[in-house]
Amino acid sequence: MSPTPTKPRKPTAAEKAKAEADKRTVVARNKKARHDYHIDETFEAGLVLTGTEVKSLRMGRASLVDGWVEFDRGEAWLQGVHIPEYSQGTWTNHTVRRKRKLLLHRAELDRLVGKSKDKGHTVVPLELYFIRGRAKVLVALARGKKEYDKRHALREKQDQREAQRAMSLRTNR
């Protein structure tokens, strides 16, 4: 006799709540960075924000396009990121493009500082998101692309899109 199959159990309310909290809610992506740079490594960093900045981010408003990471006295700072003023804020509203401190482990910070001093390397923000209620930023150690690298990447993406389109047309017949 074979054993009877067991039904998969339903997740509890606590498990559902934890899964919901662990989901990433992306606020902003820096697509231009992936076009302009070869991404070598990525690091997740926390952000030191004021209350109105968090409220503005929760409304889904931010821009990472002009952002970069700067190192000063053993700390990492996020520069040039645009978080607009909170519309219901008062005189306590934040400055739109202020320096924001990044929270990284010492080993990660030392690695980023050492690698960013190499010629052609920089540290750029890729994504800004919430996870478990905390604002995080995904920063990348990156090397700048040459113009021909950018054209080659665009051509590859276009060829892949055309191949995918041809395959879907073939399967739909």
DRENSE-261152 format. One record per residue: residue number from 1; residue in three letters; x, y, z of N, C-alpha, C in turn. Coordinates in steps of 0.05 Angstrom, whole numbers. Layout:
<nodes>
i:NUM	aa:ALA	n_px:X	n_py:Y	n_pz:Z	ca_px:X	ca_py:Y	ca_pz:Z	c_px:X	c_py:Y	c_pz:Z $
...
</nodes>
This chain:
<nodes>
i:1	aa:MET	n_px:17	n_py:-24	n_pz:0	ca_px:0	ca_py:0	ca_pz:0	c_px:18	c_py:25	c_pz:0 $
i:2	aa:SER	n_px:10	n_py:44	n_pz:-16	ca_px:25	ca_py:69	ca_pz:-17	c_px:14	c_py:88	c_pz:4 $
i:3	aa:PRO	n_px:31	n_py:105	n_pz:14	ca_px:22	ca_py:124	ca_pz:34	c_px:4	c_py:145	c_pz:21 $
i:4	aa:THR	n_px:-15	n_py:155	n_pz:36	ca_px:-34	ca_py:175	ca_pz:25	c_px:-20	c_py:201	c_pz:22 $
i:5	aa:PRO	n_px:-25	n_py:215	n_pz:0	ca_px:-12	ca_py:241	ca_pz:-3	c_px:-23	c_py:261	c_pz:17 $
i:6	aa:THR	n_px:-6	n_py:279	n_pz:26	ca_px:-14	ca_py:300	ca_pz:45	c_px:-20	c_py:325	c_pz:30 $
i:7	aa:LYS	n_px:-40	n_py:339	n_pz:40	ca_px:-47	ca_py:365	ca_pz:28	c_px:-26	c_py:386	c_pz:36 $
i:8	aa:PRO	n_px:-20	n_py:404	n_pz:18	ca_px:-2	ca_py:426	ca_pz:27	c_px:-17	c_py:444	c_pz:46 $
i:9	aa:ARG	n_px:-4	n_py:451	n_pz:67	ca_px:-18	ca_py:467	ca_pz:88	c_px:-19	c_py:497	c_pz:79 $
i:10	aa:LYS	n_px:-39	n_py:510	n_pz:88	ca_px:-43	ca_py:538	ca_pz:82	c_px:-25	c_py:555	c_pz:100 $
i:11	aa:PRO	n_px:-13	n_py:577	n_pz:89	ca_px:3	ca_py:594	ca_pz:107	c_px:-14	c_py:608	c_pz:128 $
i:12	aa:THR	n_px:-3	n_py:611	n_pz:151	ca_px:-17	ca_py:625	ca_pz:173	c_px:-17	c_py:655	c_pz:167 $
i:13	aa:ALA	n_px:-33	n_py:669	n_pz:183	ca_px:-35	ca_py:698	ca_pz:180	c_px:-8	c_py:712	c_pz:185 $
i:14	aa:ALA	n_px:7	n_py:702	n_pz:205	ca_px:33	ca_py:713	ca_pz:211	c_px:52	c_py:709	c_pz:188 $
i:15	aa:GLU	n_px:51	n_py:685	n_pz:176	ca_px:69	ca_py:680	ca_pz:153	c_px:62	c_py:697	c_pz:129 $
i:16	aa:LYS	n_px:36	n_py:702	n_pz:125	ca_px:27	ca_py:720	ca_pz:103	c_px:37	c_py:748	c_pz:108 $
i:17	aa:ALA	n_px:34	n_py:757	n_pz:133	ca_px:43	ca_py:785	ca_pz:141	c_px:73	c_py:788	c_pz:137 $
i:18	aa:LYS	n_px:88	n_py:768	n_pz:145	ca_px:118	ca_py:769	ca_pz:141	c_px:125	c_py:770	c_pz:112 $
i:19	aa:ALA	n_px:112	n_py:753	n_pz:96	ca_px:118	ca_py:753	ca_pz:67	c_px:111	c_py:780	c_pz:54 $
i:20	aa:GLU	n_px:90	n_py:792	n_pz:63	ca_px:82	ca_py:819	ca_pz:53	c_px:102	c_py:840	c_pz:61 $
i:21	aa:ALA	n_px:112	n_py:838	n_pz:86	ca_px:131	ca_py:858	ca_pz:96	c_px:158	c_py:855	c_pz:82 $
i:22	aa:ASP	n_px:165	n_py:830	n_pz:75	ca_px:191	ca_py:825	ca_pz:62	c_px:192	c_py:834	c_pz:33 $
i:23	aa:LYS	n_px:169	n_py:839	n_pz:21	ca_px:167	ca_py:847	ca_pz:-7	c_px:180	c_py:875	c_pz:-10 $
i:24	aa:ARG	n_px:195	n_py:877	n_pz:-32	ca_px:207	ca_py:903	ca_pz:-38	c_px:188	c_py:921	c_pz:-53 $
i:25	aa:THR	n_px:185	n_py:945	n_pz:-43	ca_px:169	ca_py:966	ca_pz:-56	c_px:188	c_py:986	c_pz:-69 $
i:26	aa:VAL	n_px:192	n_py:984	n_pz:-95	ca_px:211	ca_py:1001	ca_pz:-108	c_px:200	c_py:1029	c_pz:-112 $
i:27	aa:VAL	n_px:215	n_py:1049	n_pz:-103	ca_px:207	ca_py:1077	ca_pz:-106	c_px:219	c_py:1089	c_pz:-131 $
i:28	aa:ALA	n_px:245	n_py:1084	n_pz:-136	ca_px:258	ca_py:1096	ca_pz:-159	c_px:280	c_py:1077	c_pz:-169 $
i:29	aa:ARG	n_px:284	n_py:1077	n_pz:-196	ca_px:305	ca_py:1061	ca_pz:-209	c_px:322	c_py:1080	c_pz:-225 $
i:30	aa:ASN	n_px:348	n_py:1074	n_pz:-227	ca_px:366	ca_py:1090	ca_pz:-243	c_px:374	c_py:1074	c_pz:-268 $
i:31	aa:LYS	n_px:357	n_py:1076	n_pz:-288	ca_px:361	ca_py:1061	ca_pz:-313	c_px:385	c_py:1072	c_pz:-328 $
i:32	aa:LYS	n_px:390	n_py:1097	n_pz:-325	ca_px:413	ca_py:1110	ca_pz:-338	c_px:439	c_py:1098	c_pz:-329 $
i:33	aa:ALA	n_px:441	n_py:1091	n_pz:-303	ca_px:466	ca_py:1080	ca_pz:-293	c_px:472	c_py:1053	c_pz:-306 $
i:34	aa:ARG	n_px:453	n_py:1037	n_pz:-311	ca_px:458	ca_py:1011	ca_pz:-324	c_px:466	c_py:1015	c_pz:-353 $
i:35	aa:HIS	n_px:457	n_py:1037	n_pz:-365	ca_px:465	ca_py:1043	ca_pz:-392	c_px:493	c_py:1054	c_pz:-394 $
i:36	aa:ASP	n_px:501	n_py:1071	n_pz:-374	ca_px:526	ca_py:1085	ca_pz:-375	c_px:549	c_py:1070	c_pz:-362 $
i:37	aa:TYR	n_px:543	n_py:1049	n_pz:-346	ca_px:564	ca_py:1036	ca_pz:-330	c_px:563	c_py:1005	c_pz:-333 $
i:38	aa:HIS	n_px:586	n_py:992	n_pz:-330	ca_px:587	ca_py:963	ca_pz:-326	c_px:585	c_py:959	c_pz:-296 $
i:39	aa:ILE	n_px:565	n_py:944	n_pz:-286	ca_px:561	ca_py:940	ca_pz:-258	c_px:578	c_py:916	c_pz:-249 $
i:40	aa:ASP	n_px:597	n_py:921	n_pz:-230	ca_px:615	ca_py:900	ca_pz:-220	c_px:603	c_py:886	c_pz:-195 $
i:41	aa:GLU	n_px:595	n_py:902	n_pz:-175	ca_px:584	ca_py:891	ca_pz:-151	c_px:562	c_py:909	c_pz:-141 $
i:42	aa:THR	n_px:543	n_py:898	n_pz:-126	ca_px:521	ca_py:914	ca_pz:-114	c_px:521	c_py:910	c_pz:-84 $
i:43	aa:PHE	n_px:513	n_py:931	n_pz:-70	ca_px:511	ca_py:931	ca_pz:-41	c_px:485	c_py:944	c_pz:-33 $
i:44	aa:GLU	n_px:472	n_py:932	n_pz:-12	ca_px:447	ca_py:944	ca_pz:-2	c_px:455	c_py:961	c_pz:22 $
i:45	aa:ALA	n_px:446	n_py:986	n_pz:22	ca_px:453	ca_py:1005	ca_pz:44	c_px:428	c_py:1018	c_pz:55 $
i:46	aa:GLY	n_px:428	n_py:1023	n_pz:81	ca_px:406	ca_py:1038	ca_pz:93	c_px:410	c_py:1067	c_pz:89 $
i:47	aa:LEU	n_px:390	n_py:1083	n_pz:94	ca_px:392	ca_py:1112	ca_pz:90	c_px:383	c_py:1126	c_pz:115 $
i:48	aa:VAL	n_px:397	n_py:1148	n_pz:122	ca_px:388	ca_py:1165	ca_pz:144	c_px:371	c_py:1187	c_pz:132 $
i:49	aa:LEU	n_px:345	n_py:1186	n_pz:138	ca_px:326	ca_py:1205	ca_pz:127	c_px:311	c_py:1220	c_pz:148 $
i:50	aa:THR	n_px:299	n_py:1243	n_pz:141	ca_px:281	ca_py:1257	ca_pz:159	c_px:253	c_py:1247	c_pz:154 $
i:51	aa:GLY	n_px:234	n_py:1255	n_pz:171	ca_px:207	ca_py:1246	ca_pz:169	c_px:193	c_py:1254	c_pz:143 $
i:52	aa:THR	n_px:197	n_py:1279	n_pz:134	ca_px:184	ca_py:1288	ca_pz:110	c_px:196	c_py:1274	c_pz:85 $
i:53	aa:GLU	n_px:221	n_py:1266	n_pz:86	ca_px:233	ca_py:1251	ca_pz:64	c_px:220	c_py:1224	c_pz:61 $
i:54	aa:VAL	n_px:216	n_py:1211	n_pz:84	ca_px:203	ca_py:1184	ca_pz:84	c_px:175	c_py:1186	c_pz:73 $
i:55	aa:LYS	n_px:160	n_py:1206	n_pz:81	ca_px:133	ca_py:1210	ca_pz:72	c_px:132	c_py:1215	c_pz:42 $
i:56	aa:SER	n_px:151	n_py:1231	n_pz:32	ca_px:152	ca_py:1237	ca_pz:4	c_px:159	c_py:1212	c_pz:-12 $
i:57	aa:LEU	n_px:178	n_py:1196	n_pz:-1	ca_px:185	ca_py:1170	ca_pz:-15	c_px:161	c_py:1151	c_pz:-15 $
i:58	aa:ARG	n_px:146	n_py:1150	n_pz:6	ca_px:123	ca_py:1132	ca_pz:7	c_px:102	c_py:1140	c_pz:-13 $
i:59	aa:MET	n_px:102	n_py:1165	n_pz:-22	ca_px:84	ca_py:1174	ca_pz:-43	c_px:95	c_py:1166	c_pz:-70 $
i:60	aa:GLY	n_px:119	n_py:1154	n_pz:-71	ca_px:131	ca_py:1144	ca_pz:-95	c_px:145	c_py:1165	c_pz:-112 $
i:61	aa:ARG	n_px:157	n_py:1185	n_pz:-99	ca_px:169	ca_py:1206	ca_pz:-114	c_px:199	c_py:1209	c_pz:-107 $
i:62	aa:ALA	n_px:216	n_py:1204	n_pz:-126	ca_px:245	ca_py:1207	ca_pz:-123	c_px:258	c_py:1204	c_pz:-150 $
i:63	aa:SER	n_px:283	n_py:1214	n_pz:-152	ca_px:298	ca_py:1211	ca_pz:-177	c_px:328	c_py:1206	c_pz:-170 $
i:64	aa:LEU	n_px:338	n_py:1184	n_pz:-180	ca_px:366	ca_py:1176	ca_pz:-175	c_px:385	c_py:1183	c_pz:-198 $
i:65	aa:VAL	n_px:374	n_py:1195	n_pz:-219	ca_px:389	ca_py:1199	ca_pz:-244	c_px:416	c_py:1213	c_pz:-240 $
i:66	aa:ASP	n_px:416	n_py:1235	n_pz:-224	ca_px:440	ca_py:1251	ca_pz:-221	c_px:456	c_py:1243	c_pz:-196 $
i:67	aa:GLY	n_px:449	n_py:1220	n_pz:-183	ca_px:461	ca_py:1213	ca_pz:-158	c_px:488	c_py:1199	c_pz:-160 $
i:68	aa:TRP	n_px:504	n_py:1202	n_pz:-139	ca_px:529	ca_py:1189	ca_pz:-137	c_px:536	c_py:1185	c_pz:-107 $
i:69	aa:VAL	n_px:556	n_py:1169	n_pz:-101	ca_px:564	ca_py:1164	ca_pz:-73	c_px:591	c_py:1177	c_pz:-69 $
i:70	aa:GLU	n_px:594	n_py:1191	n_pz:-47	ca_px:619	ca_py:1205	ca_pz:-40	c_px:628	c_py:1194	c_pz:-13 $
i:71	aa:PHE	n_px:654	n_py:1192	n_pz:-9	ca_px:665	ca_py:1182	ca_pz:16	c_px:679	c_py:1205	c_pz:30 $
i:72	aa:ASP	n_px:673	n_py:1208	n_pz:56	ca_px:684	ca_py:1230	ca_pz:72	c_px:689	c_py:1221	c_pz:100 $
i:73	aa:ARG	n_px:714	n_py:1221	n_pz:109	ca_px:721	ca_py:1214	ca_pz:137	c_px:710	c_py:1187	c_pz:146 $
i:74	aa:GLY	n_px:712	n_py:1167	n_pz:128	ca_px:704	ca_py:1140	ca_pz:136	c_px:674	c_py:1135	c_pz:134 $
i:75	aa:GLU	n_px:659	n_py:1153	n_pz:122	ca_px:630	ca_py:1150	ca_pz:119	c_px:623	c_py:1153	c_pz:89 $
i:76	aa:ALA	n_px:600	n_py:1141	n_pz:82	ca_px:590	ca_py:1143	ca_pz:54	c_px:566	c_py:1162	c_pz:54 $
i:77	aa:TRP	n_px:566	n_py:1179	n_pz:34	ca_px:544	ca_py:1199	ca_pz:32	c_px:532	c_py:1197	c_pz:4 $
i:78	aa:LEU	n_px:506	n_py:1197	n_pz:3	ca_px:491	ca_py:1197	ca_pz:-23	c_px:487	c_py:1226	c_pz:-31 $
i:79	aa:GLN	n_px:497	n_py:1233	n_pz:-55	ca_px:495	ca_py:1261	ca_pz:-64	c_px:477	c_py:1262	c_pz:-89 $
i:80	aa:GLY	n_px:465	n_py:1285	n_pz:-93	ca_px:451	ca_py:1291	ca_pz:-119	c_px:425	c_py:1276	c_pz:-123 $
i:81	aa:VAL	n_px:415	n_py:1262	n_pz:-103	ca_px:389	ca_py:1248	ca_pz:-106	c_px:367	c_py:1267	c_pz:-100 $
i:82	aa:HIS	n_px:347	n_py:1268	n_pz:-117	ca_px:325	ca_py:1287	ca_pz:-115	c_px:301	c_py:1274	c_pz:-102 $
i:83	aa:ILE	n_px:295	n_py:1282	n_pz:-77	ca_px:270	ca_py:1274	ca_pz:-63	c_px:254	c_py:1299	c_pz:-60 $
i:84	aa:PRO	n_px:232	n_py:1303	n_pz:-74	ca_px:217	ca_py:1328	ca_pz:-73	c_px:205	c_py:1333	c_pz:-45 $
i:85	aa:GLU	n_px:199	n_py:1358	n_pz:-40	ca_px:187	ca_py:1365	ca_pz:-15	c_px:160	c_py:1351	c_pz:-11 $
i:86	aa:TYR	n_px:154	n_py:1346	n_pz:14	ca_px:128	ca_py:1333	ca_pz:21	c_px:107	c_py:1355	c_pz:19 $
i:87	aa:SER	n_px:86	n_py:1349	n_pz:5	ca_px:66	ca_py:1370	ca_pz:0	c_px:51	c_py:1380	c_pz:25 $
i:88	aa:GLN	n_px:47	n_py:1362	n_pz:45	ca_px:34	ca_py:1371	ca_pz:69	c_px:54	c_py:1379	c_pz:91 $
i:89	aa:GLY	n_px:80	n_py:1381	n_pz:84	ca_px:100	ca_py:1389	ca_pz:103	c_px:98	c_py:1419	c_pz:110 $
i:90	aa:THR	n_px:109	n_py:1426	n_pz:133	ca_px:109	ca_py:1454	ca_pz:142	c_px:137	c_py:1465	c_pz:139 $
i:91	aa:TRP	n_px:144	n_py:1483	n_pz:157	ca_px:171	ca_py:1495	ca_pz:157	c_px:192	c_py:1474	c_pz:162 $
i:92	aa:THR	n_px:184	n_py:1450	n_pz:172	ca_px:203	ca_py:1429	ca_pz:178	c_px:210	c_py:1412	c_pz:153 $
i:93	aa:ASN	n_px:201	n_py:1420	n_pz:130	ca_px:206	ca_py:1404	ca_pz:106	c_px:236	c_py:1403	c_pz:100 $
i:94	aa:HIS	n_px:244	n_py:1382	n_pz:86	ca_px:273	ca_py:1377	ca_pz:81	c_px:282	c_py:1392	c_pz:56 $
i:95	aa:THR	n_px:308	n_py:1394	n_pz:54	ca_px:320	ca_py:1405	ca_pz:29	c_px:320	c_py:1384	c_pz:8 $
i:96	aa:VAL	n_px:313	n_py:1391	n_pz:-16	ca_px:308	ca_py:1372	ca_pz:-38	c_px:333	c_py:1356	c_pz:-45 $
i:97	aa:ARG	n_px:356	n_py:1368	n_pz:-48	ca_px:380	ca_py:1353	ca_pz:-57	c_px:402	c_py:1354	c_pz:-36 $
i:98	aa:ARG	n_px:396	n_py:1347	n_pz:-11	ca_px:416	ca_py:1347	ca_pz:10	c_px:433	c_py:1322	c_pz:10 $
i:99	aa:LYS	n_px:455	n_py:1322	n_pz:24	ca_px:472	ca_py:1298	ca_pz:29	c_px:457	c_py:1280	c_pz:47 $
i:100	aa:ARG	n_px:457	n_py:1254	n_pz:41	ca_px:444	ca_py:1234	ca_pz:58	c_px:464	c_py:1212	c_pz:65 $
i:101	aa:LYS	n_px:466	n_py:1206	n_pz:90	ca_px:485	ca_py:1186	ca_pz:100	c_px:476	c_py:1158	c_pz:93 $
i:102	aa:LEU	n_px:495	n_py:1142	n_pz:83	ca_px:489	ca_py:1114	ca_pz:77	c_px:499	c_py:1097	c_pz:100 $
i:103	aa:LEU	n_px:483	n_py:1076	n_pz:107	ca_px:490	ca_py:1058	ca_pz:129	c_px:500	c_py:1032	c_pz:117 $
i:104	aa:LEU	n_px:526	n_py:1027	n_pz:119	ca_px:539	ca_py:1003	ca_pz:109	c_px:556	c_py:991	c_pz:131 $
i:105	aa:HIS	n_px:561	n_py:965	n_pz:128	ca_px:580	ca_py:951	ca_pz:146	c_px:608	c_py:962	c_pz:140 $
i:106	aa:ARG	n_px:625	n_py:961	n_pz:160	ca_px:652	ca_py:972	ca_pz:157	c_px:667	c_py:957	c_pz:134 $
i:107	aa:ALA	n_px:664	n_py:931	n_pz:133	ca_px:678	ca_py:915	ca_pz:112	c_px:669	c_py:924	c_pz:84 $
i:108	aa:GLU	n_px:642	n_py:928	n_pz:81	ca_px:631	ca_py:937	ca_pz:55	c_px:642	c_py:964	c_pz:48 $
i:109	aa:LEU	n_px:642	n_py:982	n_pz:68	ca_px:651	ca_py:1009	ca_pz:64	c_px:680	c_py:1010	c_pz:56 $
i:110	aa:ASP	n_px:697	n_py:994	n_pz:70	ca_px:725	ca_py:993	ca_pz:63	c_px:730	c_py:983	c_pz:35 $
i:111	aa:ARG	n_px:714	n_py:962	n_pz:27	ca_px:716	ca_py:951	ca_pz:0	c_px:709	c_py:972	c_pz:-21 $
i:112	aa:LEU	n_px:687	n_py:986	n_pz:-16	ca_px:678	ca_py:1006	ca_pz:-35	c_px:698	c_py:1029	c_pz:-38 $
i:113	aa:VAL	n_px:709	n_py:1038	n_pz:-15	ca_px:729	ca_py:1060	ca_pz:-16	c_px:754	c_py:1051	c_pz:-31 $
i:114	aa:GLY	n_px:763	n_py:1027	n_pz:-26	ca_px:787	ca_py:1017	ca_pz:-39	c_px:783	c_py:1013	c_pz:-69 $
i:115	aa:LYS	n_px:761	n_py:1001	n_pz:-77	ca_px:755	ca_py:997	ca_pz:-106	c_px:749	c_py:1023	c_pz:-121 $
i:116	aa:SER	n_px:736	n_py:1042	n_pz:-107	ca_px:729	ca_py:1066	ca_pz:-121	c_px:753	c_py:1084	c_pz:-127 $
i:117	aa:LYS	n_px:775	n_py:1079	n_pz:-113	ca_px:799	ca_py:1095	ca_pz:-119	c_px:813	c_py:1085	c_pz:-144 $
i:118	aa:ASP	n_px:807	n_py:1061	n_pz:-153	ca_px:818	ca_py:1051	ca_pz:-178	c_px:809	c_py:1068	c_pz:-201 $
i:119	aa:LYS	n_px:825	n_py:1070	n_pz:-222	ca_px:819	ca_py:1087	ca_pz:-245	c_px:794	c_py:1076	c_pz:-259 $
i:120	aa:GLY	n_px:775	n_py:1094	n_pz:-265	ca_px:751	ca_py:1087	ca_pz:-280	c_px:729	c_py:1076	c_pz:-264 $
i:121	aa:HIS	n_px:732	n_py:1072	n_pz:-237	ca_px:711	ca_py:1061	ca_pz:-220	c_px:696	c_py:1084	c_pz:-206 $
i:122	aa:THR	n_px:671	n_py:1079	n_pz:-201	ca_px:655	ca_py:1098	ca_pz:-186	c_px:633	c_py:1082	c_pz:-171 $
i:123	aa:VAL	n_px:619	n_py:1095	n_pz:-153	ca_px:597	ca_py:1083	ca_pz:-138	c_px:572	c_py:1099	c_pz:-144 $
i:124	aa:VAL	n_px:552	n_py:1085	n_pz:-156	ca_px:527	ca_py:1099	ca_pz:-164	c_px:503	c_py:1084	c_pz:-151 $
i:125	aa:PRO	n_px:481	n_py:1099	n_pz:-146	ca_px:457	ca_py:1086	ca_pz:-136	c_px:441	c_py:1074	c_pz:-159 $
i:126	aa:LEU	n_px:430	n_py:1050	n_pz:-155	ca_px:414	ca_py:1037	ca_pz:-176	c_px:384	c_py:1037	c_pz:-169 $
i:127	aa:GLU	n_px:377	n_py:1032	n_pz:-144	ca_px:349	ca_py:1030	ca_pz:-137	c_px:345	c_py:1042	c_pz:-109 $
i:128	aa:LEU	n_px:322	n_py:1053	n_pz:-105	ca_px:313	ca_py:1063	ca_pz:-79	c_px:287	c_py:1049	c_pz:-73 $
i:129	aa:TYR	n_px:285	n_py:1035	n_pz:-50	ca_px:262	ca_py:1019	ca_pz:-44	c_px:257	c_py:1016	c_pz:-14 $
i:130	aa:PHE	n_px:233	n_py:1006	n_pz:-7	ca_px:227	ca_py:1000	ca_pz:20	c_px:226	c_py:970	c_pz:24 $
i:131	aa:ILE	n_px:237	n_py:960	n_pz:45	ca_px:235	ca_py:932	ca_pz:52	c_px:232	c_py:931	c_pz:83 $
i:132	aa:ARG	n_px:211	n_py:917	n_pz:92	ca_px:203	ca_py:916	ca_pz:120	c_px:201	c_py:944	c_pz:132 $
i:133	aa:GLY	n_px:191	n_py:963	n_pz:117	ca_px:186	ca_py:990	ca_pz:127	c_px:210	c_py:1008	c_pz:128 $
i:134	aa:ARG	n_px:233	n_py:998	n_pz:120	ca_px:258	ca_py:1013	ca_pz:120	c_px:266	c_py:1021	c_pz:92 $
i:135	aa:ALA	n_px:275	n_py:1046	n_pz:89	ca_px:284	ca_py:1056	ca_pz:63	c_px:312	c_py:1046	c_pz:58 $
i:136	aa:LYS	n_px:317	n_py:1033	n_pz:36	ca_px:343	ca_py:1022	ca_pz:28	c_px:350	c_py:1033	c_pz:0 $
i:137	aa:VAL	n_px:376	n_py:1033	n_pz:-5	ca_px:386	ca_py:1040	ca_pz:-31	c_px:405	c_py:1019	c_pz:-40 $
i:138	aa:LEU	n_px:403	n_py:1011	n_pz:-65	ca_px:421	ca_py:991	ca_pz:-77	c_px:442	c_py:1007	c_pz:-92 $
i:139	aa:VAL	n_px:467	n_py:1006	n_pz:-81	ca_px:489	ca_py:1020	ca_pz:-94	c_px:507	c_py:1000	c_pz:-108 $
i:140	aa:ALA	n_px:520	n_py:1009	n_pz:-129	ca_px:536	ca_py:991	ca_pz:-145	c_px:564	c_py:1003	c_pz:-149 $
i:141	aa:LEU	n_px:584	n_py:985	n_pz:-148	ca_px:611	ca_py:992	ca_pz:-156	c_px:611	c_py:988	c_pz:-186 $
i:142	aa:ALA	n_px:617	n_py:1009	n_pz:-201	ca_px:614	ca_py:1009	ca_pz:-230	c_px:638	c_py:1020	c_pz:-245 $
i:143	aa:ARG	n_px:641	n_py:1011	n_pz:-270	ca_px:662	ca_py:1022	ca_pz:-288	c_px:647	c_py:1035	c_pz:-311 $
i:144	aa:GLY	n_px:657	n_py:1058	n_pz:-319	ca_px:645	ca_py:1073	ca_pz:-341	c_px:647	c_py:1059	c_pz:-368 $
i:145	aa:LYS	n_px:625	n_py:1060	n_pz:-384	ca_px:626	ca_py:1048	ca_pz:-410	c_px:635	c_py:1068	c_pz:-431 $
i:146	aa:LYS	n_px:648	n_py:1059	n_pz:-451	ca_px:655	ca_py:1075	ca_pz:-474	c_px:631	c_py:1078	c_pz:-492 $
i:147	aa:GLU	n_px:632	n_py:1096	n_pz:-510	ca_px:609	ca_py:1101	ca_pz:-528	c_px:602	c_py:1076	c_pz:-545 $
i:148	aa:TYR	n_px:623	n_py:1062	n_pz:-555	ca_px:618	ca_py:1038	ca_pz:-571	c_px:606	c_py:1015	c_pz:-554 $
i:149	aa:ASP	n_px:613	n_py:1014	n_pz:-528	ca_px:601	ca_py:994	ca_pz:-510	c_px:571	c_py:999	c_pz:-508 $
i:150	aa:LYS	n_px:563	n_py:1025	n_pz:-506	ca_px:535	ca_py:1031	ca_pz:-503	c_px:520	c_py:1024	c_pz:-528 $
i:151	aa:ARG	n_px:532	n_py:1030	n_pz:-552	ca_px:519	ca_py:1023	ca_pz:-577	c_px:516	c_py:993	c_pz:-580 $
i:152	aa:HIS	n_px:537	n_py:978	n_pz:-572	ca_px:537	ca_py:949	ca_pz:-573	c_px:515	c_py:937	c_pz:-555 $
i:153	aa:ALA	n_px:512	n_py:948	n_pz:-531	ca_px:491	ca_py:938	ca_pz:-513	c_px:463	c_py:944	c_pz:-524 $
i:154	aa:LEU	n_px:459	n_py:967	n_pz:-536	ca_px:433	ca_py:973	ca_pz:-548	c_px:427	c_py:955	c_pz:-571 $
i:155	aa:ARG	n_px:448	n_py:949	n_pz:-587	ca_px:444	ca_py:931	ca_pz:-610	c_px:437	c_py:903	c_pz:-601 $
i:156	aa:GLU	n_px:450	n_py:893	n_pz:-580	ca_px:444	ca_py:866	ca_pz:-569	c_px:416	c_py:865	c_pz:-559 $
i:157	aa:LYS	n_px:407	n_py:886	n_pz:-545	ca_px:380	ca_py:887	ca_pz:-534	c_px:360	c_py:887	c_pz:-557 $
i:158	aa:GLN	n_px:365	n_py:902	n_pz:-578	ca_px:347	ca_py:903	ca_pz:-601	c_px:346	c_py:876	c_pz:-615 $
i:159	aa:ASP	n_px:369	n_py:863	n_pz:-619	ca_px:370	ca_py:836	ca_pz:-632	c_px:354	c_py:816	c_pz:-615 $
i:160	aa:GLN	n_px:358	n_py:817	n_pz:-589	ca_px:344	ca_py:798	ca_pz:-572	c_px:313	c_py:803	c_pz:-573 $
i:161	aa:ARG	n_px:305	n_py:828	n_pz:-574	ca_px:277	ca_py:835	ca_pz:-576	c_px:265	c_py:824	c_pz:-602 $
i:162	aa:GLU	n_px:280	n_py:828	n_pz:-624	ca_px:270	ca_py:818	ca_pz:-650	c_px:269	c_py:788	c_pz:-651 $
i:163	aa:ALA	n_px:288	n_py:774	n_pz:-639	ca_px:288	ca_py:745	ca_pz:-638	c_px:264	c_py:735	c_pz:-622 $
i:164	aa:GLN	n_px:259	n_py:748	n_pz:-599	ca_px:236	ca_py:741	ca_pz:-583	c_px:209	c_py:745	c_pz:-598 $
i:165	aa:ARG	n_px:208	n_py:767	n_pz:-613	ca_px:184	ca_py:773	ca_pz:-628	c_px:180	c_py:751	c_pz:-650 $
i:166	aa:ALA	n_px:201	n_py:744	n_pz:-663	ca_px:200	ca_py:723	ca_pz:-684	c_px:191	c_py:696	c_pz:-672 $
i:167	aa:MET	n_px:202	n_py:689	n_pz:-649	ca_px:194	ca_py:664	ca_pz:-636	c_px:165	c_py:664	c_pz:-628 $
i:168	aa:SER	n_px:155	n_py:687	n_pz:-618	ca_px:127	ca_py:688	ca_pz:-610	c_px:108	c_py:687	c_pz:-634 $
i:169	aa:LEU	n_px:116	n_py:699	n_pz:-657	ca_px:100	ca_py:698	ca_pz:-681	c_px:99	c_py:669	c_pz:-692 $
i:170	aa:ARG	n_px:122	n_py:655	n_pz:-689	ca_px:123	ca_py:627	ca_pz:-699	c_px:106	c_py:609	c_pz:-682 $
i:171	aa:THR	n_px:105	n_py:613	n_pz:-656	ca_px:89	ca_py:596	ca_pz:-638	c_px:60	c_py:602	c_pz:-640 $
i:172	aa:ASN	n_px:53	n_py:627	n_pz:-648	ca_px:24	ca_py:634	ca_pz:-650	c_px:11	c_py:625	c_pz:-676 $
i:173	aa:ARG	n_px:26	n_py:615	n_pz:-695	ca_px:14	ca_py:607	ca_pz:-720	c_px:-2	c_py:581	c_pz:-717 $
</nodes>
